[in-house]
Amino acid sequence: MAETPMTEAARDWWTTRWFAAIAVLAAFIPLLWPDVAPLTDLPGHIGRYRILAEAGIGPLAQHYAVRWAVIGNLGVDLMVLALHPILDVEPATRLVVMAIPPLTVAAMLWVGYEAHGRIPVAAGFALPLAFAYPFQLGFVNFCLSAAMALAGLALWIRLARTRPTWVRLAVLVPYAGLTWLCHTFGWAMLGLFVIGAEWSQRMERGEPWHVAAIRAGAMALPMAWPVAIVIAGGGDRLAGATGDWFNWSTKAVWIASMLHERWKAYDIAGVTLIACLSWAAIRSPRLAVVGVLRLPALFGLIAFLVLPLTLQGGAGVDMRVLPFATALWLLAIRTRPGHDGLARRIAALGTAFFVMRLATTTIAFAVLSQGQADAAKAMVALPRGAAVLVLVNEPSFQTWAGPRLSHIAGLAIARKRVFDNEQWVLPGQQLIHPLHPSAMPFDRDPTQIVLPPEDHRVTIDFDTAIAQFDRCTFSRVWTIDFPVGRARAADLIPIWSDGRSAVYSVASRRPGCLSSAPLRR
């Protein structure tokens, strides 16, 4: 007697609930050890959370204004603020950020289940993309919104199968608004993926492709209502820089960097393995790709190719969509009937790949967090409420295993309530605004970053910064990964060093300067 689908699924261990539960719980492991997740931008975000949590209070009120508004970049911010009455900023951030990879893994598994009726055979290859390069860079609001986009796609597919059209819209229209509030790019991905899935489903029902395309777009159109908030917010919501279109060399780097973590050959080998499986799904007669995820994945790839590097001030816009489009493609893979042995081998290899990536991510995070903790020791020399010029020796773009210190000074804002020059000030994307015009241009990111002279992204020259910064605004200079004495100025007095970084006191004080009065430690 032929096996029923239920009996067949019962013997396939990767389709079981316990497999899904273990995969989701395992995604917590890499972030259990570090007090602060060693993600490049996260310390800067933690500084911002402190400013928002203490708006109008204490030393920070002298340094930053908070202009409250509804913007599409508030996901983790709002969750940390909601937790702040019971948890301080850093443990609240740790709790929220730790949950993002498991939520992403759960969303991936849900998408695969809704597309196949079971967890797909290649799911293990997709799950490490929960820790892909956007997460490593600390784009936590975006990554949270990306998990919501994947979950929204799963919900759309499920409701399309089980409920009338009006139910889908009643649920997904407000859900789209929440995703936008989390991050604009995640909301855009949700719309893109939903259009692809709807288009595919309509063509499978026999609608002509052009009719299906129009109707799919019309179905998703109500989810675009947050655009009205952007328009109502005025021109500053669209004022950020946009550019660097069709930079193919950079896009090639983004592809190779999809699993960028710490060990270049190892990380690229993982991407190569994913690419080989993806190509096999196209070429092999034993594999197929389920239609409802094929178009969303292809739309995501097209978006990666078409989008610029910078959009309205947001960096790495094209790169952000790539891991999630790739995950959808991997989740779309299935084996054709009669190839059960191949399915078991793919599932076993995918699970091994996921376990191996989790293990190395855990090790990498432990090493990186120790390096960040060592750099943060300099804060002992920073008076509470001081204004601090920060200069970070940032490795070249070609350096794979960087120490991730470009925003470490954000922890000084959180712990010492200082003013520094590493916070983002982007029109329509941030709520905080520096209050020291005399400090310009050293009042915002990226003036803390000192790159090698040969790097095309050069932002500021170290010696120029030391010569030109306003001595009336800043009372301390903190150089990170530069030896003591590198800041050559007669009025800078070294007061702390660990051999790799140094803190200097600014000796030339003038009457009326911000920090001329004694500051509490």
Secondary structure, DSSP 4 states (H G I P E B T S, - for coil): -PPPHHHHHHH-GGGSHHHHHHHHHHTTGGGTS-SS---TTHHHHHHHHHHHHTTTSHHHHHHEEE-----S--HHHHHHHHHTTTS-HHHHHHHHHHHHHHHHHHHHHHHHHHHHSS--TTHHHHGGGGGSHHHHTT-HHHHHHHHHHHHHHHHHHHHHHHS-HHHHHHHHHHHHHHHHHH-HHHHHHHHHHHHHHHHHHHHHTT--HHHHHHHHHHHHGGGGTHHHHHHHT-GGGG-S--B-TT-HHHHHHHHHTTT-SS-HHHHHHHHHHHHHHHHHHHH-TTEEE-HHHHHHHHHHHHHHHHS-SEETTEESHHHHHHHHHHHHHHHHEEEPTT-HHHHHHHHHHHHHHHHHHHHHHHHHHHHHHHHHHHHHGGGGGSPTT-EEEEEEEPPPTT-SS----TTTTHHHHHHH--EES-S---TTT-SEEES-GGGTTTTSTTTTEE--TT-TT----HHHHHHHS-TTT-SEEEEESS-TT-S--TTEEEEEE-SS-EEEEE----TT-TT-S----
